Amino acid sequence: MATPTSPVPVSGATRLAERAVVGALLNRPDRLADVQAWLQPHDFADPDLRAVYSALQGLHRQGRLRSVSESELVGADRSPDTRDAIIHNVFEIKVGVLEGAEAHAARFSSLLTELYRATPPSATPQHARYGRMVLESSARRQIEQWSLQMQSVVATGENVSGTSTVAALQQSDIALREDLSGIRAQMDRHAGRGRLDTVDPVQPRQTPAPPAVPPPPTLVERSELRMIGAALREPRPELLERFEPQDFTSSPAHANTWRAILALASTRPPTPIDPITVAWETEKLSARFGEGLPGDDLMILASHPPGAVNDSTISVVIQASLYQRAQEASAVMRAAAQDRGQHLDDVLRTAQLASGSVRAEAERLITPAASGQSLITRGLDGPPTTRTHHAPAPDTQPRGRPR
């Protein structure tokens, strides 16, 4: 999982749940048996609580901690044996956490004292319920961090027409799927499914994420006009096959004009593509998709082309398209993760679909189409607007752009 450029904020309820579950385990370390198969140190957002929980796990395995009576956790009074057990555990955990970092001793002493009071009194132990809250918050936080990483994968820096961009998106998609598999495995263990003896799931990745910077808007606009002008004069089949209306991001009019060009190219036999036929087709499609470039502008583009279409032109259009797709996918992932009313399984599937869709778009734009495969008609079925993802059925391979 990628480390975001800015920390994902943690809700107040998550903070309380983290403190409550650690506090409950401090009182009765034997309760670790109920949670340690599915709750891991990296699930805690607070680094201090992460350290305490990790120390609890290690010390409990070594048999160095004492548990207090369940009945004494409900009342306010503490027997001498209970007080001795608490003092013993605090000392052991401080030693286990600090390991020579004496400068933090006072802070951890205060924290441990607070944690013993962080769990609300209850006749029925609630540590597993609090742990489930921590696990779900961790999963949602990881999805938010992946949404930030999604934006950086298509950052500027190299010619985006190269296969390295596809490779980066493929690697990112695979890494996300592995992290999601790790989260699902934890959820299965929490529900009593899977192998409960598994205590070391896939660790979230910590890969620095460079900031994503889109190409300059004026450069994108000029590159798109060059491609439209070239299609009006002498359409290049490979460009018609490669680009969809949604790849024209600087203006809806550009996208709608390209849609009209593709519509003409898809007729059998193909309709000649020139400023007049494109203007006519654009007006036919305007009720469904919106206005395209005016006919007079098309005449100017055909007679006075703004420049030749070269590799640099194509690269700019691809980069702008992938940047927008990544932004849309990131927004969908972040919205799903932040929606506490959405079931976590749906959040995970949405994240998988969003990541896979950006990868698929990069493969379409950068990798040549398979022999005999036509992409023209794919550009005729939707407006160039941001669309909402819908979670696919389990184990469905995501395809296409974010929906």
Buried (B, 14 or more C-beta within 10 A) or exposed (E): BBBBBEEBEBBEEBBBBBBBBBBBBBBBBEBBEBBBBBBBBBBBBBEBBBBBBBBBBEBBEEEBBBBBBEEBBEEEEBEEEBEEBBEEBBEBBBBBBBEEEEEBEEEBEEBBEEBBEBBEEEEEBBBBEBBBBBBBBBBBBBBBBBBBBBBBBBBEEEBBBEEEBBEBBBEBBEBBBEBBBBBBBBBBBBEEEBEBEEBEBBEBBEEEBEEBEBBEEEBBBBBBBBBBBBBBEEBEEEBBBBBBBBBBBBBBBBBBBBBBBBBBBBEEEEBEBBBBBBBEBBEEBEEEBBEBBEBEBBBBBBEEBBEEBEEBBBBBBBBBBBBBBBBBBBBBBBBBBBEEEBEBEEBBBBBBBBBBBBBBBBBBBBEEEEEEEEBBEBBBEBBBEBBEBEBBEEEEEBEEBBB
